Amino acid sequence: MNITIKNKDYCINFGVAFIRALDNKYFSTGVGGAKFGLGLEVTVPKLLGGDAVALSDVLYEGTASEKSRPTQKDVDSYVDSVEDIDELFKEVIEELKNTNATKKKMVTILEAMETPKK
């Protein structure tokens, strides 16, 4: 997936570096101080709910493996000005469903969200 910000193309890669960046932002601390990353678990429900901040965060962290990255402010402006934000949400979710590093966890998260609570 690619986006253009200020006439510069950026490759959005939802690989291991992306997951690591999200997990550093969203985590739980266990016994003894062990950190457990919850990046996708926190972010995916927000994306599905149409949260523009989550969309911007995902796009920004998707540039984690780029040598030259846009700023978070630039990505925020991109999200604010994109012509069809609904289509952007769909594209991001589809990419997350199909990228090697994220597809297995996406299945788990989406199944958990669909399972009725008893």
MODELLER restraints for C-alpha pairs under 7 A, 6 or more apart:
rsr = mdl.restraints
at = mdl.atoms
rsr.add(forms.Gaussian(group=physical.xy_distance, feature=features.Distance(at['CA:1:A'], at['CA:11:A']), mean=5.97, stdev=0.5))
rsr.add(forms.Gaussian(group=physical.xy_distance, feature=features.Distance(at['CA:1:A'], at['CA:12:A']), mean=5.26, stdev=0.5))
rsr.add(forms.Gaussian(group=physical.xy_distance, feature=features.Distance(at['CA:2:A'], at['CA:9:A']), mean=6.58, stdev=0.5))
rsr.add(forms.Gaussian(group=physical.xy_distance, feature=features.Distance(at['CA:2:A'], at['CA:10:A']), mean=5.52, stdev=0.5))
rsr.add(forms.Gaussian(group=physical.xy_distance, feature=features.Distance(at['CA:2:A'], at['CA:11:A']), mean=4.56, stdev=0.5))
rsr.add(forms.Gaussian(group=physical.xy_distance, feature=features.Distance(at['CA:2:A'], at['CA:12:A']), mean=5.60, stdev=0.5))
rsr.add(forms.Gaussian(group=physical.xy_distance, feature=features.Distance(at['CA:3:A'], at['CA:9:A']), mean=5.73, stdev=0.5))
rsr.add(forms.Gaussian(group=physical.xy_distance, feature=features.Distance(at['CA:3:A'], at['CA:10:A']), mean=5.41, stdev=0.5))
rsr.add(forms.Gaussian(group=physical.xy_distance, feature=features.Distance(at['CA:3:A'], at['CA:11:A']), mean=6.71, stdev=0.5))
rsr.add(forms.Gaussian(group=physical.xy_distance, feature=features.Distance(at['CA:4:A'], at['CA:10:A']), mean=6.13, stdev=0.5))
rsr.add(forms.Gaussian(group=physical.xy_distance, feature=features.Distance(at['CA:5:A'], at['CA:78:A']), mean=6.53, stdev=0.5))
rsr.add(forms.Gaussian(group=physical.xy_distance, feature=features.Distance(at['CA:11:A'], at['CA:63:A']), mean=6.52, stdev=0.5))
rsr.add(forms.Gaussian(group=physical.xy_distance, feature=features.Distance(at['CA:12:A'], at['CA:59:A']), mean=6.56, stdev=0.5))
rsr.add(forms.Gaussian(group=physical.xy_distance, feature=features.Distance(at['CA:12:A'], at['CA:62:A']), mean=4.67, stdev=0.5))
rsr.add(forms.Gaussian(group=physical.xy_distance, feature=features.Distance(at['CA:12:A'], at['CA:63:A']), mean=5.26, stdev=0.5))
rsr.add(forms.Gaussian(group=physical.xy_distance, feature=features.Distance(at['CA:13:A'], at['CA:62:A']), mean=4.99, stdev=0.5))
rsr.add(forms.Gaussian(group=physical.xy_distance, feature=features.Distance(at['CA:13:A'], at['CA:63:A']), mean=6.33, stdev=0.5))
rsr.add(forms.Gaussian(group=physical.xy_distance, feature=features.Distance(at['CA:14:A'], at['CA:62:A']), mean=5.43, stdev=0.5))
rsr.add(forms.Gaussian(group=physical.xy_distance, feature=features.Distance(at['CA:14:A'], at['CA:96:A']), mean=6.63, stdev=0.5))
rsr.add(forms.Gaussian(group=physical.xy_distance, feature=features.Distance(at['CA:14:A'], at['CA:99:A']), mean=6.47, stdev=0.5))
rsr.add(forms.Gaussian(group=physical.xy_distance, feature=features.Distance(at['CA:14:A'], at['CA:101:A']), mean=6.95, stdev=0.5))
rsr.add(forms.Gaussian(group=physical.xy_distance, feature=features.Distance(at['CA:14:A'], at['CA:102:A']), mean=6.96, stdev=0.5))
rsr.add(forms.Gaussian(group=physical.xy_distance, feature=features.Distance(at['CA:15:A'], at['CA:101:A']), mean=5.09, stdev=0.5))
rsr.add(forms.Gaussian(group=physical.xy_distance, feature=features.Distance(at['CA:16:A'], at['CA:101:A']), mean=5.88, stdev=0.5))
rsr.add(forms.Gaussian(group=physical.xy_distance, feature=features.Distance(at['CA:17:A'], at['CA:64:A']), mean=5.97, stdev=0.5))
rsr.add(forms.Gaussian(group=physical.xy_distance, feature=features.Distance(at['CA:17:A'], at['CA:65:A']), mean=6.05, stdev=0.5))
rsr.add(forms.Gaussian(group=physical.xy_distance, feature=features.Distance(at['CA:18:A'], at['CA:61:A']), mean=5.45, stdev=0.5))
rsr.add(forms.Gaussian(group=physical.xy_distance, feature=features.Distance(at['CA:18:A'], at['CA:62:A']), mean=5.23, stdev=0.5))
rsr.add(forms.Gaussian(group=physical.xy_distance, feature=features.Distance(at['CA:18:A'], at['CA:64:A']), mean=5.82, stdev=0.5))
rsr.add(forms.Gaussian(group=physical.xy_distance, feature=features.Distance(at['CA:19:A'], at['CA:39:A']), mean=6.68, stdev=0.5))
rsr.add(forms.Gaussian(group=physical.xy_distance, feature=features.Distance(at['CA:21:A'], at['CA:61:A']), mean=6.18, stdev=0.5))
rsr.add(forms.Gaussian(group=physical.xy_distance, feature=features.Distance(at['CA:22:A'], at['CA:39:A']), mean=4.46, stdev=0.5))
rsr.add(forms.Gaussian(group=physical.xy_distance, feature=features.Distance(at['CA:22:A'], at['CA:61:A']), mean=6.80, stdev=0.5))
rsr.add(forms.Gaussian(group=physical.xy_distance, feature=features.Distance(at['CA:23:A'], at['CA:37:A']), mean=4.12, stdev=0.5))
rsr.add(forms.Gaussian(group=physical.xy_distance, feature=features.Distance(at['CA:23:A'], at['CA:38:A']), mean=5.49, stdev=0.5))
rsr.add(forms.Gaussian(group=physical.xy_distance, feature=features.Distance(at['CA:23:A'], at['CA:39:A']), mean=4.38, stdev=0.5))
rsr.add(forms.Gaussian(group=physical.xy_distance, feature=features.Distance(at['CA:24:A'], at['CA:37:A']), mean=6.65, stdev=0.5))
rsr.add(forms.Gaussian(group=physical.xy_distance, feature=features.Distance(at['CA:25:A'], at['CA:39:A']), mean=6.93, stdev=0.5))
rsr.add(forms.Gaussian(group=physical.xy_distance, feature=features.Distance(at['CA:26:A'], at['CA:37:A']), mean=6.19, stdev=0.5))
rsr.add(forms.Gaussian(group=physical.xy_distance, feature=features.Distance(at['CA:26:A'], at['CA:38:A']), mean=5.34, stdev=0.5))
rsr.add(forms.Gaussian(group=physical.xy_distance, feature=features.Distance(at['CA:26:A'], at['CA:39:A']), mean=5.00, stdev=0.5))
rsr.add(forms.Gaussian(group=physical.xy_distance, feature=features.Distance(at['CA:27:A'], at['CA:35:A']), mean=6.34, stdev=0.5))
rsr.add(forms.Gaussian(group=physical.xy_distance, feature=features.Distance(at['CA:27:A'], at['CA:36:A']), mean=5.37, stdev=0.5))
rsr.add(forms.Gaussian(group=physical.xy_distance, feature=features.Distance(at['CA:27:A'], at['CA:37:A']), mean=4.34, stdev=0.5))
rsr.add(forms.Gaussian(group=physical.xy_distance, feature=features.Distance(at['CA:27:A'], at['CA:38:A']), mean=4.92, stdev=0.5))
rsr.add(forms.Gaussian(group=physical.xy_distance, feature=features.Distance(at['CA:27:A'], at['CA:39:A']), mean=6.86, stdev=0.5))
rsr.add(forms.Gaussian(group=physical.xy_distance, feature=features.Distance(at['CA:28:A'], at['CA:35:A']), mean=5.74, stdev=0.5))
rsr.add(forms.Gaussian(group=physical.xy_distance, feature=features.Distance(at['CA:28:A'], at['CA:36:A']), mean=5.22, stdev=0.5))
rsr.add(forms.Gaussian(group=physical.xy_distance, feature=features.Distance(at['CA:28:A'], at['CA:37:A']), mean=6.58, stdev=0.5))
rsr.add(forms.Gaussian(group=physical.xy_distance, feature=features.Distance(at['CA:29:A'], at['CA:35:A']), mean=4.58, stdev=0.5))
rsr.add(forms.Gaussian(group=physical.xy_distance, feature=features.Distance(at['CA:29:A'], at['CA:36:A']), mean=6.23, stdev=0.5))
rsr.add(forms.Gaussian(group=physical.xy_distance, feature=features.Distance(at['CA:41:A'], at['CA:109:A']), mean=6.64, stdev=0.5))
rsr.add(forms.Gaussian(group=physical.xy_distance, feature=features.Distance(at['CA:43:A'], at['CA:54:A']), mean=6.13, stdev=0.5))
rsr.add(forms.Gaussian(group=physical.xy_distance, feature=features.Distance(at['CA:46:A'], at['CA:54:A']), mean=6.13, stdev=0.5))
rsr.add(forms.Gaussian(group=physical.xy_distance, feature=features.Distance(at['CA:47:A'], at['CA:54:A']), mean=6.02, stdev=0.5))
rsr.add(forms.Gaussian(group=physical.xy_distance, feature=features.Distance(at['CA:47:A'], at['CA:55:A']), mean=6.14, stdev=0.5))
rsr.add(forms.Gaussian(group=physical.xy_distance, feature=features.Distance(at['CA:47:A'], at['CA:89:A']), mean=6.88, stdev=0.5))
rsr.add(forms.Gaussian(group=physical.xy_distance, feature=features.Distance(at['CA:56:A'], at['CA:75:A']), mean=5.97, stdev=0.5))
rsr.add(forms.Gaussian(group=physical.xy_distance, feature=features.Distance(at['CA:56:A'], at['CA:76:A']), mean=5.65, stdev=0.5))
rsr.add(forms.Gaussian(group=physical.xy_distance, feature=features.Distance(at['CA:56:A'], at['CA:79:A']), mean=6.33, stdev=0.5))
rsr.add(forms.Gaussian(group=physical.xy_distance, feature=features.Distance(at['CA:60:A'], at['CA:72:A']), mean=6.10, stdev=0.5))
rsr.add(forms.Gaussian(group=physical.xy_distance, feature=features.Distance(at['CA:60:A'], at['CA:75:A']), mean=6.25, stdev=0.5))
rsr.add(forms.Gaussian(group=physical.xy_distance, feature=features.Distance(at['CA:63:A'], at['CA:69:A']), mean=6.04, stdev=0.5))
rsr.add(forms.Gaussian(group=physical.xy_distance, feature=features.Distance(at['CA:96:A'], at['CA:102:A']), mean=5.63, stdev=0.5))
rsr.add(forms.Gaussian(group=physical.xy_distance, feature=features.Distance(at['CA:96:A'], at['CA:103:A']), mean=6.04, stdev=0.5))
rsr.add(forms.Gaussian(group=physical.xy_distance, feature=features.Distance(at['CA:96:A'], at['CA:106:A']), mean=6.89, stdev=0.5))
rsr.add(forms.Gaussian(group=physical.xy_distance, feature=features.Distance(at['CA:97:A'], at['CA:103:A']), mean=4.52, stdev=0.5))
rsr.add(forms.Gaussian(group=physical.xy_distance, feature=features.Distance(at['CA:97:A'], at['CA:106:A']), mean=5.80, stdev=0.5))
